[in-house]
Amino acid sequence: MTGAKSSDRASLDGAPTVLVFDVNETLIDLESLGPNFQQIFGDAAVLRTWFGELVMYSMTLTLSGAYVDFFDLGQAVLQMIADIRQVELTDDQRRDLAEAMRTMPAHPDAARGLETLRADGYRLVTLTNSPHRPNASTPLDNAGLSHYFEKQYTVDAARAFKPASQLYRGVAADMGVPPWQCMMVAAHVWDTIGAQRAGMRGALITRPGNAPLVSPGIPQPTVIAPDLVALAARMQTALWTNESDER
């Protein structure tokens, strides 16, 4: 498959033509926020508590029909955890975390893996919960990866967070392809499940702290890889059918 055009690939062997990347933790390094949490709470591991709660409450807002942008929600969850732990947050700590969220570095494998995938003919886009501020660079711009992507999609327009089905289907529609020609690439099983239930394929990147969720009835990722370089290699040898994982 190496070097084939994406349109030829889809018509000949049923492979996805569009790879839709999650941003936070999949492309850019969430662990870079650890020093902020060490400074605030005296424990860098609180980062994982905060991120897990942030994801949970983003889903809660979507299920209940409410919406607050992801950065604002991140600040609210930070305050909630500080209240629980009886830690007093300073304005400087809030500002430092907000800036750190926007300037997380790329994972070392990201550029090489994206370069290979693009050379192999895939169309690359992103879909992130993080908002795009007017007249401001995006986290992907700040990480030096934006030039690999045809489009950067965010959830703001839909006012719903992943894994809401309309987000994945909206990306496919805007790209002019059916959902089965898209593959969601994410470090989080909840993201690949959402994409697969919307008709896409799913590629799970098992960044440290992430693993498959295996149980009957749970859609399993189409591809599993430890990083984007390994993903590109596995995509080159994959066997495809002309259908989504959920058909």
C-alpha positions in Angstrom: 0.0 0.0 0.0 2.9 2.4 0.5 2.8 5.3 -1.9 -0.8 4.6 -3.1 -3.1 7.5 -3.4 -5.9 7.5 -0.8 -8.7 7.5 -3.4 -7.1 4.4 -5.1 -6.6 2.7 -1.8 -10.3 3.1 -0.8 -11.6 1.8 -4.1 -9.2 -1.2 -4.3 -8.9 -2.6 -0.8 -11.4 -0.8 1.5 -8.7 1.0 3.6 -9.6 4.3 5.3 -8.6 7.4 3.4 -8.9 9.9 6.2 -7.1 9.6 9.6 -8.7 11.7 12.3 -6.3 12.4 15.1 -7.1 13.2 18.7 -4.7 15.9 19.9 -4.3 15.9 23.7 -2.1 12.9 24.8 -2.3 11.3 21.3 -0.1 13.9 19.5 1.0 16.2 22.3 2.4 15.2 25.7 0.0 15.5 28.6 2.7 14.5 31.0 4.4 17.9 30.4 1.7 19.3 32.8 3.1 17.3 35.7 5.3 20.1 37.1 2.3 22.3 37.4 0.5 19.8 39.5 3.6 19.1 41.5 3.8 22.8 42.3 0.1 23.2 43.2 -0.5 19.9 45.0 2.9 18.6 45.9 2.1 15.5 43.8 2.5 15.3 40.0 0.2 12.3 39.9 -2.8 14.5 40.6 -2.5 15.4 36.9 -4.2 12.0 36.1 -7.0 12.6 38.6 -7.6 16.1 37.1 -7.6 14.8 33.5 -9.9 11.9 34.3 -12.3 14.2 36.0 -12.1 16.7 33.1 -13.0 14.0 30.6 -15.8 12.7 32.8 -17.4 16.1 33.3 -17.1 17.0 29.6 -19.1 13.9 28.9 -21.6 14.7 31.7 -22.2 18.2 30.2 -22.8 16.7 26.7 -25.2 14.1 28.0 -27.1 16.7 30.0 -27.3 19.2 27.2 -24.9 21.8 28.6 -21.6 23.1 27.3 -18.6 25.0 28.6 -15.4 25.2 26.6 -12.7 22.7 27.5 -10.1 25.1 28.8 -12.7 26.8 31.1 -13.9 23.4 32.3 -10.3 22.5 33.0 -10.0 25.5 35.3 -13.3 24.6 37.1 -12.2 21.0 37.6 -8.9 22.2 38.9 -10.7 24.4 41.5 -12.9 21.4 42.5 -9.9 19.2 43.2 -8.2 22.0 45.1 -11.4 22.4 47.2 -11.5 18.7 47.9 -7.8 18.6 48.9 -8.1 21.9 50.8 -5.4 23.6 48.6 -5.6 27.3 47.9 -5.0 28.1 44.2 -3.3 31.3 43.2 -4.0 33.4 40.1 -0.5 32.7 38.9 -1.0 28.9 39.2 -4.2 29.1 37.2 -2.6 31.2 34.5 0.5 28.9 34.4 -1.7 25.8 33.9 -3.8 27.5 31.2 -0.7 28.5 29.3 0.8 25.0 29.8 -2.3 23.4 28.3 -1.9 25.5 25.2 1.8 24.8 24.8 2.2 21.1 25.4 5.1 19.7 23.3 4.7 17.0 20.6 5.5 13.4 21.4 8.9 12.6 20.0 7.5 10.0 17.5 4.7 12.3 16.3 6.4 14.1 13.4 8.0 11.0 12.0 4.8 9.0 12.1 2.7 11.7 10.6 5.3 12.3 7.8 5.1 8.6 6.9 1.3 8.4 7.0 1.0 11.5 4.8 3.6 10.1 2.3 1.5 6.9 2.2 -1.4 8.9 0.8 -3.6 9.4 3.9 -5.5 12.6 4.4 -4.8 13.8 8.0 -7.1 15.9 10.1 -7.6 16.4 13.9 -10.6 16.5 16.1 -10.1 17.8 19.6 -12.1 18.9 22.6 -9.8 21.8 23.1 -11.2 25.1 21.7 -9.6 27.3 19.0 -9.3 30.8 20.3 -9.9 33.6 17.7 -6.7 35.1 16.4 -4.6 32.7 18.5 -2.4 29.8 17.7 -3.8 26.3 18.5 -2.1 23.7 20.7 -1.2 21.9 17.6 0.4 25.0 16.1 2.4 25.5 19.3 3.6 21.9 19.1 4.9 22.4 15.6 2.6 19.8 14.0 -0.2 21.8 12.4 1.4 21.7 8.9 0.8 17.9 8.6 -3.0 18.4 8.8 -5.5 19.3 6.1 -7.9 20.6 8.7 -8.1 21.1 12.5 -11.6 20.4 13.8 -12.8 21.3 17.3 -16.0 20.6 19.2 -17.0 24.2 19.7 -19.3 24.5 16.7 -21.4 21.5 17.8 -21.2 22.5 21.5 -20.8 18.9 22.5 -17.7 16.9 23.6 -16.4 13.6 22.3 -17.5 10.9 22.1 -20.8 12.4 20.8 -21.6 10.6 17.5 -22.4 13.8 15.6 -18.8 15.0 16.0 -17.3 12.1 14.1 -20.0 12.0 11.5 -19.7 15.8 11.0 -15.9 15.4 10.3 -16.6 12.7 7.7 -19.3 14.7 6.0 -17.1 17.8 5.9 -14.3 15.7 4.4 -16.7 14.4 1.8 -16.3 10.7 2.7 -18.5 8.1 4.4 -17.6 7.4 8.0 -16.1 4.0 7.2 -13.4 5.7 5.2 -12.3 7.5 8.3 -10.2 6.1 11.1 -10.0 7.8 14.5 -6.5 7.7 16.0 -6.5 8.3 19.7 -4.8 7.3 22.9 -8.1 6.9 24.7 -10.4 3.9 24.3 -13.5 6.1 24.9 -12.6 8.1 21.8 -12.1 5.0 19.6 -15.4 3.5 20.9 -17.2 6.7 20.1 -15.8 6.9 16.6 -16.5 3.2 15.9 -20.1 3.5 17.0 -20.4 6.4 14.6 -19.2 4.2 11.7 -15.5 5.0 11.7 -12.6 2.6 12.3 -10.5 3.1 15.4 -6.7 3.1 16.0 -5.6 3.0 19.6 -2.2 4.5 20.5 -1.2 2.9 23.8 0.7 5.9 25.3 1.8 5.2 28.9 -1.2 5.0 31.1 -3.5 3.8 28.3 -4.5 0.3 27.2 -7.3 -1.6 25.4 -10.6 -2.2 27.2 -11.5 -5.8 26.4 -15.0 -7.2 27.1 -17.8 -8.7 25.1 -19.9 -5.9 23.5 -17.1 -3.3 23.5 -15.9 -2.3 20.0 -12.2 -3.2 19.8 -9.8 -1.0 17.9 -9.1 -1.9 14.3 -5.4 -1.2 14.9 -3.4 -1.0 18.2 0.1 0.5 18.2 2.4 2.0 20.9 3.2 5.2 19.0 2.6 6.8 15.6 5.7 5.4 14.0 4.5 1.9 14.8 1.0 2.8 13.6 2.4 3.9 10.2 4.2 0.6 9.8 1.1 -1.4 10.8 -1.1 0.5 8.4 1.2 -0.4 5.5 0.6 -4.1 6.1 -3.0 -4.1 7.2 -5.7 -6.0 5.4 -8.9 -4.1 4.9 -12.6 -4.8 4.1 -15.1 -2.4 2.6 -17.0 -1.9 5.8 -16.7 -0.3 9.2 -16.0 -2.2 12.4 -19.6 -1.7 13.5 -21.4 -3.1 10.5 
